[in-house]
């Protein structure tokens, strides 16, 4: 068993756990209720202590490199958004992520005929 991710936000840990399970990597969450218990019982004296944060762990040590690659790839920034473009057929401004005009359905880069 090896830890691959720790965060005070239980929802974020759960999302990453679901992603790993979807990739076929068995995992579980340690301290899934410890943080809430500490907040409820010790709120006036509570300080965020990372040792009590929910921690995502892989069951098999051999899955550690694969799990780390999956999680690292998730946190890499994506491609910058493409610039908007002007349709050659109808002159409309089209969002950069569209491959054809939303107005006349002409393909991006196609010329008027």
CORMO-V488497 format. One record per backbone hydrogen bond with DSSP energy under -1.0 kcal/mol. CO is the residue of the C=O (numbers start at 0). NH is the residue of the N-H. If there is no record, write none. Layout:
# CORMO-V488497
<<CO:NH> <CO:NH>>
This chain:
# CORMO-V488497
<<1:57> <4:55> <8:12> <9:13> <10:14> <11:15> <12:16> <13:17> <14:18> <15:19> <16:20> <17:21> <18:22> <19:24> <20:23> <25:58> <27:56> <29:54> <32:36> <33:37> <34:38> <35:39> <36:40> <37:41> <42:45> <48:51> <49:52> <53:6> <54:29> <55:3> <55:4> <56:27> <57:1> <59:62> <60:63> <62:66> <63:67> <64:68> <65:69> <66:70> <67:71> <68:72> <69:73> <70:74> <84:93> <86:90> <91:86> <93:84> <94:97> <98:107> <100:104> <105:100> <106:109>>
